[in-house]
Amino acid sequence: MKKLNWIGLIVAFIMAGNVSAQGMIGEGEVFSLQKCIELGLKHNTDIKKAHLDEQAADYQRKEITGTGLPQVDAYGNYNNFLDVYPQAIPGGVLNPDSDPNGVDVIAFGVPQSVKAGVQINQLVFSQSYLVGLKAAKSSEEFYRLLTRRTEEDVIYDIALNYYGVIATKLQMDNLEANHDKLKKLEEILKAQYENDLARKVDYNRVKVNLTTLETEMDNLEIVIDQRTNYLKLVMGLPVDVDLELDSYDFIDQDFPIQALQLEADLSQRYDLQVLDKQLELNDLNIKNIQSGYYPTLAAFADVNYNAFSKEFDFISDSHVWYRGALVGLKLNIPIFDGMQKKNKVAQARVEAEKIQYDQYMAEQNAQAEYLNASKKLRNSLNSLQAQESNMELSETVFDETSQLYREGLSPLTDLLDAETALREARAAYFNQIINVKTAEADLYKSTGQIERIVK
């Protein structure tokens, strides 16, 4: 009986896990590109890690701020001198009978003592602290930019993988449509063959084409599953979650020509902004090193209580405790550090030069990406018109060949060739649509406006 209970608990645990995973998606819910992006921005692990980096930067700023607040410490110590430290004094000072030219050794102090107190330290002035506050704030902005850049990359990846899944499903629809046509043709030929109205070779040829088409459909179904699972990974969903994508009719979509009208303003790119912020942080690092030349001033206060005894009787109510108190200022003026700070500044300036080279290359790369994406989109739109015309022509040829075949004026091979040509023309058209959508995403991403992909 206990064994059955344990099994029940395990099954319940597994079912609870499945419910938790499925809870991300409502039952029967279908997802458009916009919904996929919204879900991905919420669950993608890279974005979650980027948010954690933001939190860590916030805690770091608070840590630096805390160093400028009062530092309060309580302390205490207990000493038990097994042998009281001896002290030497000139002879005759305390003992008139001793030789004035000699040395008297005596023990100052008592064997046991206790001390407890509270110490307060307050930073009054530190140039390094002031620079550190600015650097901490810039660091927060730096990680916010990294998060925005990560979100931009995730939107781009989701869009491309979404298009890939939809395009593969369109290819499947294309094959299914042709499969239906071949299936009907096979049935007709089979009936004609059984009544000696068609040749067996024609019937077998259609069966071969039908089998080949069914194999392509099986392979395409595997590709759909693979691409869908990868889309789930990009979105941050468990791969065992059912993800149903909304039908996306590429044919009726108005391809965004407005993307070509975007101004070449690359300042919105987060990768360039990240480098700007990185250079700013490096400049603050130089100032922080140079602040080591400034003096620092700190105030402190100490209040303590002391007790002395020959034996351990400090818990006695009659024991006398002596209070001590101290306030003061501590000034530290750096004079010479062996040229350490000078060389650290030099290293930081070398790093700044490297960042500037990175900025130059990033700007050039951004410009190249924009020009390439613009040209790719223009060429893709032109090619799409050509593929559309080719598909319409293939449909016309197939319809005419079908009519001629039914009238007995065209051989079966011409009909099968026309069917293959139509299938290939449709596949090329769908592929070109994906090329257009990909080029559109590339153009938006090259200008730092990838979020416009769903507008």
C-alpha positions as CSV (number, residue, x, y, z in Angstrom):
1,M,0.0,0.0,0.0
2,K,2.8,2.4,0.8
3,K,4.4,1.6,-2.5
4,L,1.3,2.6,-4.3
5,N,1.2,5.9,-2.4
6,W,4.7,6.7,-3.4
7,I,3.9,6.0,-7.0
8,G,0.9,8.2,-6.7
9,L,3.0,11.0,-5.4
10,I,5.6,10.6,-8.2
11,V,2.8,10.7,-10.8
12,A,1.3,13.8,-9.2
13,F,4.7,15.5,-9.1
14,I,5.2,14.8,-12.8
15,M,1.7,16.0,-13.7
16,A,2.3,19.1,-11.7
17,G,5.4,19.8,-13.7
18,N,3.6,19.4,-16.9
19,V,0.8,21.7,-15.7
20,S,3.4,24.3,-14.7
21,A,5.1,24.1,-18.1
22,Q,1.8,24.3,-20.0
23,G,0.8,27.2,-17.8
24,M,2.9,29.5,-19.9
25,I,0.4,29.0,-22.8
26,G,-3.3,28.9,-22.6
27,E,-5.1,25.8,-23.9
28,G,-5.9,26.2,-27.6
29,E,-4.1,29.5,-27.8
30,V,-2.4,30.3,-31.1
31,F,0.5,32.7,-31.4
32,S,1.2,35.4,-33.9
33,L,4.6,36.9,-34.3
34,Q,3.8,39.7,-31.9
35,K,2.7,37.2,-29.2
36,C,5.8,35.1,-29.7
37,I,8.0,38.1,-29.2
38,E,6.1,39.2,-26.1
39,L,6.4,35.7,-24.6
40,G,10.1,35.5,-25.6
41,L,10.9,38.8,-24.0
42,K,9.3,37.4,-20.8
43,H,10.9,34.0,-20.7
44,N,14.1,34.0,-22.7
45,T,17.0,33.0,-20.4
46,D,19.5,35.4,-21.9
47,I,17.1,38.3,-21.1
48,K,16.6,37.0,-17.6
49,K,20.4,36.9,-17.0
50,A,20.7,40.4,-18.4
51,H,18.1,41.6,-15.8
52,L,20.1,39.9,-13.1
53,D,23.2,41.8,-14.2
54,E,21.1,45.0,-13.9
55,Q,20.2,44.0,-10.3
56,A,23.8,43.2,-9.5
57,A,24.8,46.7,-10.8
58,D,22.1,48.3,-8.6
59,Y,23.4,46.4,-5.5
60,Q,27.0,47.4,-6.4
61,R,25.9,51.1,-6.5
62,K,24.3,50.7,-3.1
63,E,27.4,49.0,-1.8
64,I,29.6,52.0,-3.0
65,T,27.1,54.4,-1.5
66,G,27.3,52.6,1.8
67,T,31.0,53.2,2.1
68,G,30.2,56.9,2.6
69,L,27.8,56.3,5.4
70,P,28.8,55.9,9.1
71,Q,30.6,52.6,9.8
72,V,29.7,51.4,13.2
73,D,31.5,48.4,14.8
74,A,31.3,46.9,18.2
75,Y,34.3,45.1,19.6
76,G,35.5,43.4,22.7
77,N,38.5,41.5,23.9
78,Y,39.6,39.5,26.9
79,N,43.3,39.1,28.0
80,N,44.6,36.5,30.4
81,F,48.4,37.1,30.9
82,L,49.9,33.9,32.2
83,D,53.0,35.9,32.8
84,V,52.6,39.7,33.1
85,Y,54.9,41.4,30.7
86,P,58.0,42.7,32.5
87,Q,59.1,46.3,32.2
88,A,62.6,47.7,32.9
89,I,63.0,51.1,34.7
90,P,66.1,52.8,36.1
91,G,67.2,51.6,39.6
92,G,66.0,53.6,42.6
93,V,62.9,55.1,40.9
94,L,60.4,53.0,42.7
95,N,62.7,51.2,45.2
96,P,65.0,53.5,47.1
97,D,67.0,50.5,48.3
98,S,68.0,49.4,44.8
99,D,71.2,50.4,43.0
100,P,70.6,53.8,41.3
101,N,73.1,52.8,38.6
102,G,71.3,49.5,37.9
103,V,68.0,48.4,36.4
104,D,64.8,47.4,38.2
105,V,62.5,44.9,36.4
106,I,58.9,45.0,37.5
107,A,55.5,43.8,36.2
108,F,53.1,46.5,35.2
109,G,49.5,45.5,34.9
110,V,47.3,42.7,36.2
111,P,46.9,39.2,34.9
112,Q,43.3,39.6,33.5
113,S,41.5,42.4,31.7
114,V,38.4,42.9,29.6
115,K,37.6,45.7,27.2
116,A,34.4,46.3,25.2
117,G,33.4,49.3,23.1
118,V,31.8,50.8,20.0
119,Q,33.8,52.5,17.3
120,I,32.3,54.8,14.6
121,N,34.1,55.9,11.5
122,Q,32.8,58.5,9.0
123,L,34.4,59.4,5.7
124,V,34.6,63.1,5.4
125,F,36.3,63.6,2.1
126,S,37.5,61.1,-0.6
127,Q,37.8,62.0,-4.3
128,S,37.8,58.3,-5.1
129,Y,34.4,57.9,-3.4
130,L,32.9,60.7,-5.4
131,V,34.2,59.3,-8.7
132,G,33.0,55.8,-7.6
133,L,29.5,57.1,-7.2
134,K,29.5,58.4,-10.8
135,A,31.0,55.1,-12.1
136,A,28.4,53.1,-10.3
137,K,25.6,55.1,-11.9
138,S,27.2,54.7,-15.4
139,S,27.6,51.0,-14.7
140,E,23.9,50.7,-14.1
141,E,23.2,52.5,-17.4
142,F,25.8,50.2,-19.1
143,Y,23.9,47.0,-18.0
144,R,20.6,48.5,-19.0
145,L,22.0,49.0,-22.5
146,L,23.2,45.4,-22.5
147,T,19.7,44.3,-21.6
148,R,18.2,46.3,-24.5
149,R,20.8,44.9,-26.9
150,T,19.9,41.3,-25.7
151,E,16.2,42.0,-26.2
152,E,16.9,43.3,-29.7
153,D,18.8,40.1,-30.5
154,V,16.0,37.9,-29.1
155,I,13.4,39.8,-31.2
156,Y,15.4,39.3,-34.3
157,D,16.0,35.5,-33.6
158,I,12.3,34.9,-32.8
159,A,11.3,36.7,-36.0
160,L,13.6,34.7,-38.2
161,N,12.7,31.4,-36.6
162,Y,9.0,32.2,-36.7
163,Y,9.3,33.0,-40.4
164,G,11.2,29.7,-40.9
165,V,8.4,27.6,-39.2
166,I,5.6,29.4,-41.2
167,A,7.5,29.1,-44.4
168,T,8.0,25.4,-43.9
169,K,4.3,25.0,-43.2
170,L,3.6,26.8,-46.4
171,Q,5.8,24.4,-48.2
172,M,3.9,21.5,-46.6
173,D,0.6,23.1,-47.8
174,N,2.1,23.3,-51.3
175,L,3.0,19.6,-51.2
176,E,-0.3,18.6,-49.8
177,A,-2.1,20.5,-52.6
178,N,0.0,18.7,-55.2
179,H,-0.5,15.4,-53.3
180,D,-4.2,15.8,-53.6
181,K,-4.0,16.4,-57.3
182,L,-1.7,13.4,-57.8
183,K,-4.0,11.2,-55.6
184,K,-7.0,12.1,-57.8
185,L,-5.0,11.4,-60.9
186,E,-3.8,8.1,-59.5
187,E,-7.4,7.1,-58.8
188,I,-8.5,8.0,-62.4
189,L,-5.6,6.1,-64.0
190,K,-6.2,3.1,-61.8
191,A,-9.8,3.0,-62.9
192,Q,-8.7,3.5,-66.5
193,Y,-6.0,0.8,-66.3
194,E,-8.4,-1.7,-64.8
195,N,-10.7,-1.0,-67.8
196,D,-7.8,-1.2,-70.3
197,L,-8.1,2.5,-71.0
198,A,-4.7,3.5,-69.7
199,R,-1.2,2.0,-69.8
200,K,0.3,0.4,-66.7
201,V,3.5,2.4,-67.2
202,D,1.5,5.7,-66.8
203,Y,-0.2,4.4,-63.7
204,N,3.1,3.3,-62.2
205,R,4.7,6.6,-63.1
206,V,2.1,8.5,-61.1
207,K,2.5,6.1,-58.2
208,V,6.3,6.7,-58.2
209,N,5.7,10.5,-58.2
210,L,3.2,10.1,-55.4
211,T,5.5,8.1,-53.2
212,T,8.3,10.6,-53.8
213,L,6.0,13.4,-52.8
214,E,4.9,11.6,-49.6
215,T,8.5,11.0,-48.6
216,E,9.2,14.8,-49.1
217,M,6.2,15.5,-46.9
218,D,7.4,13.2,-44.1
219,N,10.8,14.8,-44.2
220,L,9.2,18.3,-44.2
221,E,7.2,17.3,-41.1
222,I,10.4,16.5,-39.3
223,V,11.8,19.9,-40.3
224,I,8.7,21.6,-39.0
225,D,9.1,19.9,-35.6
226,Q,12.8,20.8,-35.4
227,R,12.3,24.5,-36.3
228,T,9.3,24.7,-33.9
229,N,11.4,23.3,-31.1
230,Y,14.2,25.7,-31.8
231,L,11.7,28.6,-31.8
232,K,10.6,27.4,-28.3
233,L,14.2,27.5,-27.1
234,V,14.7,31.0,-28.3
235,M,11.4,32.0,-26.6
236,G,12.6,30.4,-23.4
237,L,9.8,27.8,-23.4
238,P,10.2,24.1,-22.5
239,V,10.4,22.0,-25.6
240,D,7.5,19.8,-24.4
241,V,5.1,22.7,-24.5
242,D,2.7,22.7,-27.4
243,L,3.2,25.8,-29.5
244,E,0.5,26.5,-32.1
245,L,1.4,29.3,-34.5
246,D,-1.2,31.5,-36.0
247,S,-1.7,31.2,-39.7
248,Y,0.4,33.8,-41.5
249,D,-0.8,34.6,-45.0
250,F,2.3,35.9,-46.7
251,I,0.5,36.4,-49.9
252,D,-1.9,38.9,-48.5
253,Q,0.8,40.8,-46.5
254,D,1.7,44.3,-47.5
255,F,5.4,44.0,-47.6
256,P,6.7,47.0,-45.7
257,I,8.3,49.3,-48.4
258,Q,8.5,51.9,-45.6
259,A,11.4,50.0,-44.2
260,L,13.4,51.2,-47.2
261,Q,12.4,54.8,-46.3
262,L,14.2,54.6,-43.0
263,E,16.9,57.2,-42.4
264,A,20.4,55.9,-42.0
265,D,20.4,57.0,-38.3
266,L,22.6,54.4,-36.6
267,S,22.7,56.2,-33.3
268,Q,19.8,54.0,-32.0
269,R,21.9,50.9,-32.3
270,Y,22.5,49.5,-28.8
271,D,25.8,48.0,-29.7
272,L,27.2,51.4,-30.5
273,Q,25.7,52.9,-27.3
274,V,27.3,50.1,-25.3
275,L,30.7,51.1,-26.7
276,D,30.1,54.7,-25.9
277,K,29.2,53.8,-22.3
278,Q,32.2,51.5,-22.1
279,L,34.4,54.4,-23.1
280,E,32.8,56.6,-20.5
281,L,33.4,54.0,-17.8
282,N,37.0,53.8,-18.8
283,D,37.4,57.6,-18.5
284,L,35.9,57.4,-15.0
285,N,38.4,54.6,-14.2
286,I,41.2,57.0,-15.1
287,K,39.7,59.7,-12.8
288,N,39.4,57.1,-10.1
289,I,43.1,56.3,-10.3
290,Q,44.0,59.9,-10.4
291,S,41.9,60.5,-7.3
292,G,44.6,58.6,-5.5
293,Y,46.7,61.8,-5.5
294,Y,44.1,63.5,-3.4
295,P,44.2,63.4,0.4
296,T,41.5,61.6,2.3
297,L,39.9,62.7,5.6
298,A,38.0,60.6,8.0
299,A,36.5,61.2,11.4
300,F,36.3,58.6,14.1
301,A,34.9,58.1,17.7
302,D,35.5,55.3,20.2
303,V,33.6,54.7,23.5
304,N,34.8,51.7,25.5
305,Y,34.6,50.2,29.0
306,N,37.6,48.4,30.7
307,A,37.9,46.1,33.7
308,F,41.0,44.7,35.4
309,S,41.4,41.9,37.9
310,K,43.8,39.4,39.3
311,E,41.1,36.7,38.9
312,F,38.2,36.2,36.5
313,D,35.4,37.9,38.4
314,F,34.1,40.3,35.8
315,I,30.5,39.1,36.1
316,S,30.4,40.3,39.7
317,D,28.1,43.3,40.3
318,S,30.7,44.9,42.5
319,H,33.3,44.9,39.8
320,V,34.4,48.4,38.7
321,W,34.3,49.3,35.0
322,Y,36.3,52.2,33.7
323,R,35.0,54.2,30.7
324,G,37.2,55.5,27.9
325,A,36.2,57.8,25.1
326,L,38.0,59.1,22.0
327,V,37.2,61.3,19.0
328,G,39.5,62.4,16.3
329,L,40.3,63.0,12.6
330,K,42.6,61.0,10.4
331,L,44.2,62.7,7.4
332,N,46.0,60.6,4.8
333,I,48.2,62.5,2.3
334,P,49.7,60.5,-0.5
335,I,53.3,61.6,-1.3
336,F,55.0,58.9,-3.4
337,D,53.9,55.5,-4.6
338,G,56.7,54.5,-6.9
339,M,54.9,55.8,-10.0
340,Q,52.2,53.1,-9.6
341,K,49.2,55.4,-10.3
342,K,50.9,57.0,-13.2
343,N,51.4,53.7,-14.9
344,K,47.9,52.6,-14.1
345,V,46.6,55.7,-15.8
346,A,48.7,55.0,-18.8
347,Q,47.3,51.4,-19.0
348,A,43.7,52.8,-18.8
349,R,44.5,55.3,-21.6
350,V,45.8,52.4,-23.8
351,E,42.5,50.6,-23.1
352,A,40.6,53.7,-24.1
353,E,42.4,53.8,-27.5
354,K,41.5,50.1,-28.0
355,I,37.8,51.0,-27.3
356,Q,38.0,53.8,-29.8
357,Y,39.2,51.4,-32.5
358,D,36.4,49.1,-31.5
359,Q,34.0,52.0,-31.9
360,Y,35.4,52.8,-35.4
361,M,35.0,49.2,-36.6
362,A,31.5,48.9,-35.1
363,E,30.4,52.1,-36.8
364,Q,31.8,50.8,-40.1
365,N,30.2,47.4,-39.6
366,A,26.9,49.1,-38.8
367,Q,27.0,51.2,-41.9
368,A,27.9,48.1,-44.0
369,E,25.0,46.2,-42.5
370,Y,22.6,49.0,-43.3
371,L,23.7,49.3,-46.9
372,N,23.7,45.5,-47.4
373,A,20.3,45.1,-45.8
374,S,18.8,48.0,-47.9
375,K,20.2,46.5,-51.1
376,K,19.1,43.0,-50.1
377,L,15.5,44.2,-49.5
378,R,15.3,46.0,-52.8
379,N,16.6,43.0,-54.7
380,S,14.4,40.6,-52.8
381,L,11.3,42.7,-53.7
382,N,12.3,42.7,-57.3
383,S,12.9,38.9,-57.3
384,L,9.6,38.4,-55.5
385,Q,7.7,40.0,-58.4
386,A,9.6,37.8,-60.8
387,Q,8.8,34.6,-58.8
388,E,5.2,35.6,-58.5
389,S,4.9,36.0,-62.3
390,N,6.7,32.7,-62.7
391,M,4.3,31.0,-60.3
392,E,1.2,32.4,-62.1
393,L,2.7,31.3,-65.4
394,S,3.3,27.8,-64.0
395,E,-0.3,27.6,-62.8
396,T,-1.5,28.6,-66.3
397,V,0.7,25.9,-67.9
398,F,-0.5,23.3,-65.5
399,D,-4.2,24.1,-66.0
400,E,-3.8,24.1,-69.8
401,T,-1.8,20.9,-69.7
402,S,-4.4,19.3,-67.5
403,Q,-7.1,20.2,-70.0
404,L,-5.1,18.9,-72.9
405,Y,-4.5,15.7,-71.0
406,R,-8.1,15.2,-70.3
407,E,-8.9,15.7,-74.0
408,G,-6.2,13.2,-74.9
409,L,-4.1,15.8,-76.7
410,S,-1.2,15.8,-74.2
411,P,0.8,12.8,-72.8
412,L,1.0,12.1,-69.1
413,T,4.6,13.0,-69.0
414,D,3.8,16.6,-69.9
415,L,1.2,16.7,-67.1
416,L,3.6,15.4,-64.5
417,D,6.3,17.8,-65.7
418,A,3.8,20.7,-65.4
419,E,2.9,19.5,-61.9
420,T,6.6,19.4,-60.9
421,A,7.2,22.8,-62.4
422,L,4.2,24.3,-60.5
423,R,5.4,22.8,-57.2
424,E,8.9,24.2,-57.7
425,A,7.6,27.6,-58.7
426,R,5.4,27.8,-55.6
427,A,8.3,26.6,-53.4
428,A,10.6,29.3,-55.0
429,Y,7.9,31.9,-54.4
430,F,7.5,31.0,-50.8
431,N,11.3,31.0,-50.3
432,Q,11.5,34.4,-51.8
433,I,8.8,35.7,-49.5
434,I,11.0,34.6,-46.6
435,N,13.9,36.3,-48.1
436,V,11.9,39.5,-48.2
437,K,10.9,39.2,-44.6
438,T,14.4,38.3,-43.5
439,A,15.8,41.3,-45.4
440,E,13.2,43.5,-43.7
441,A,14.2,42.2,-40.3
442,D,17.9,42.8,-41.2
443,L,17.2,46.4,-42.2
444,Y,15.3,47.2,-39.0
445,K,18.0,45.6,-36.9
446,S,20.7,47.5,-38.8
447,T,19.1,50.8,-37.7
448,G,18.4,49.7,-34.1
449,Q,14.6,49.5,-34.7
450,I,13.9,45.8,-34.8
451,E,10.8,46.2,-32.6
452,R,9.1,47.7,-35.7
453,I,9.0,44.3,-37.2
454,V,5.6,43.7,-35.6
455,K,4.2,47.2,-36.3
